[in-house]
Amino acid sequence: MKTLNRFLIRLRNLVTGQRGDQRLREELEDHVAREAEANIQAGMSEEEARRRARMKLGATEAIREQYHAEEGLPLLECLVQDTRFSLRQMRRSPGFTLVVVLTMALGIAATTTMFTVVYSTLLRSLPYPQSERIVAIHDTRITGRSAGGLMTGPRFYDIAARNRSFSSLAILYFDESTLIAGKKLPVYVKGAGANAGFWDVFATAPMLGRVFDARDDAPHAPQTVVLSYPGWQRLFGGDPNVIGEQVKLGQQTATIVGVMPRGFSASGDVELWHAAQSTPNSWGNDRGDDQRDANVFGRLRLGVTLAQAQGDLDRIGEQLRREYPSSDGAWRFTSETLREHWYGNVQPALVALLIASALLLMIACINVANLLLSRATTRQREVALRRALGASGRRVAFQFCVESVLLALAGGGTGILLAFVLTRIAATSLPGILGQSGTIHMDGIVTGVALLISVATGIVFGVVPVLETRKVQLHSALKQGDTRLGGAAGNWLRSVLVGVQVGLSLVLLVGASLLAESLWNLMKQPLGFEPEHLLTVRVLLPWDTTPEAVANFYNDVQQRIENLPGVEAAGQISAPPVTDFHVRGSFNADWLPQVANQPAVSAEIRNIAGNLLVAIGTPLLAGRDFSAADQISTVPPFLVNEALVREYLPKGDPIGHHLLLDGQAHEIVGVVADVRGVSGTIAAEPGPVVYWPANAHGGWHRYFLVRTKVPPEQLAKSIREQVYQSDPQQSVGEIGTMDQLLGDAVAQPRLNAAIVVSFAGVALLLACIGIYGVVSYLAAQRTQEIGVRMALGATRADITRFFVRRAMVPAAIGLATGTMVSLVVNRLLRSQLYGVQPDDLRLYLASLLVLLAPLLVATLRPAIRAGKTEPMEALRAE
Amino acid sequence: MKAKKDVQPGTLALMVLKTLDVMGELHGYGIARRIEQISGDILFVNQGTLYPVLLRLEQEGAIASEWGPSENNRRARFYKLTRAGRKLLETEKHDWEQKAAIIARFFEVKAEDLA
């Protein structure tokens, strides 16, 4: 209380500038006068009396200083004073200030942006109440390939009935359909069917209206629809009166009951949710793999851990394996947190990028420290002068620290502004789940951390020049000119800084080359199809359309597209390569032993029709393509890919063999080349695929793949027109090019490589600037020494060699250490690499060369200049 | 000649408080004079150091001051103890006595007492 009171009084004095100077002077005068009077009475002369009185009082200036110190807040006053002084210093050397601020800003911006991304995805709690209790439940094949974690409906309902761990369970399946609102044209929409539990699991209140509940979700209840914010904007222009509106969704009447807030992205980029209205009996006795389309989430009961829930799921999985060995025998349930489910894939990349940005920040800071150090050396005379005038060592050090922190704050502030812009760009343009709206944004915590980091770096690297000022010898520094010969202290520090900088740059360069090589490997590998001039057109019918109507519609559209000018070939497929689409089937084979409940062959299934193989450019390696008769056959033949033959029939000819399904034998009539990315990522080795005649299999949703002679985009409009003319009730979904799809597929590795390569480039530049600065500085400092050495017989080459050695020895040590660190750190990249090992010697050598060449140039220039010194001039400079 | 010693800052404050307690209202010179007399001229090289101490005590609320007429046609700043000051003096006095007593006991101890 007392201390606070005193602080407040002092603060008021400081702010109001109120000073008790007058009061003190009066009091002191009074004091002296009284003492003098007393002295006179004691018999002294008036002059002597006053002199004695003054002596007894003591040094007035010291008293006044003390009095002031009591009056105000000396630390704060120093701070204000030093800040003013530092700002003046910064204005006086704008070039220096600019370089320091920009260098810092670069490092801070890179780190802050990366930290924002990491914080938004891996650290901040996800935007749902108690999001840590939300669990993603996957269905996983015990051995072999799964179906992207998707579950069958009956298994979901079995979990719902038997679990003891979840307070609510969500089932969600994606289904695209056609929406007709009022008299508007049919629109293709990306939707999702969800149960009422979905809203309990994610527990987010709608922005308008309501979400659907158990009554809406009951079979045959009136169909209800909840719009997502982007869906509301695109389909209804953000009309707030949309609640209650009747629409046709997939030719069924449905009522819009709610709109979710912006940023609610619990199920990707869907535009609407409709009630799934399914029950445990919706699938009859069918528990087969073709029903595997459900994403399942659960909300843990209070106090139940993920491990306990997994134990519960294991128990249920075991029961189901026993009860339904033919359909469920090969499957088990796995679970992970929502965060792992969404961001688990990108986590290693994000962490690696964050480390890369931190390395860049360190390199930037070292450059700044080097600059500050050089400046501190040139300011030795100023320091000496201030010390001689009575400033304490601490006072000078404090001032230097204030200067460093100010510079760091200016750099940090600029960096944060830059990061703000970068984050805004990143939020919309990052690939995949990272770019989903509302995912990435900066907040107070991130900004605070960034500011803290800049101040911390300011203090840490501000200490460097302070150490330098400590060594100032008053007598020698004050003398005009620096006559020391060689061995200047502080140079070891510079060498260490150079070494560290070069080492860190190497780590970044190696990382960059690894990622670039991976990207190159990924992009140059044969895809099994020709992505150029290939248009992908999404077309779908309501799921309950009769097989005849489906076949008629697609045959008609196929004809119309083939007749368009500019079309070379067209075909249909259930999903083109590099889309995240999974339909797996299990078969027996007539050449393999048949074991009950253990089908021998597991493969992805794609339905194809039209002239697909020609259109997509996948070669037929053996046998024949589907004929028109195959498309209407009741037991249609199959095409298989190379991978299936490799895996299941490595030494035989598959043509004429049969795959067995439900007691029917489907003949294999042809073998096609492997296509990369059949079920998503092109980094995975192609697995077995079975191609099925689409019309015989009854696929109601398809893509048309159209190979064009003209730029593919030109055909988009006429294709839409043709579909509309064929059936005005249907919409055409996204029309894209295969090149775009491929671009999206390698977006993340491309981004990783681009970021790390640019970091490495900047690091290289900074390292060159750093080493150039140090050698120039050394040379300038030793002009006289060079003169002496040359006078004693050293050649120009000797001098150049001397400086090159001075710079290259720490650089070499740095490179050696950097190599070691790279071997450790770049292991983190392993999951991001493709076709290259993290300790690939070639890349290390290449990185070393890339780093050494410019470093050598940066060293040689000032070193050669030093060698050209005229000895007489150098000596005379004294 | 006896070597004069400068008072420790904390001690000086205590002396000021006690002086004001005994003498009532007093100006700076009076306080200095009084301390000098009582301490028998051993303390106090620079009497001026008194004034920063007075300022601090005032900021702490232990003493209050106001201008008053002085005998030599000047005004003088008169200091007096506040209630808080009196309390502070009490506790400080108690502390000091305790400390002195402990130190005194240590000086009295002989080797055989500790055996």
Interface residues (C-beta under 8 A of the other chain):
Chain A: K2 N5 R6 I9 R10 G20 R23 L24 E26 E27 L28 E29 D30 H31 A33 R34 E35 E37 K56 L57 G58 A59 T60 A62 I63 Q66 Y67 A69 E70 E71
Chain B: H27 G28 Y29 A32 V45 N46 Q47 G48 T49 Y51 P52 L55 R56 Q59 E60 G61 S70 N72 R74 R75 A76 R77
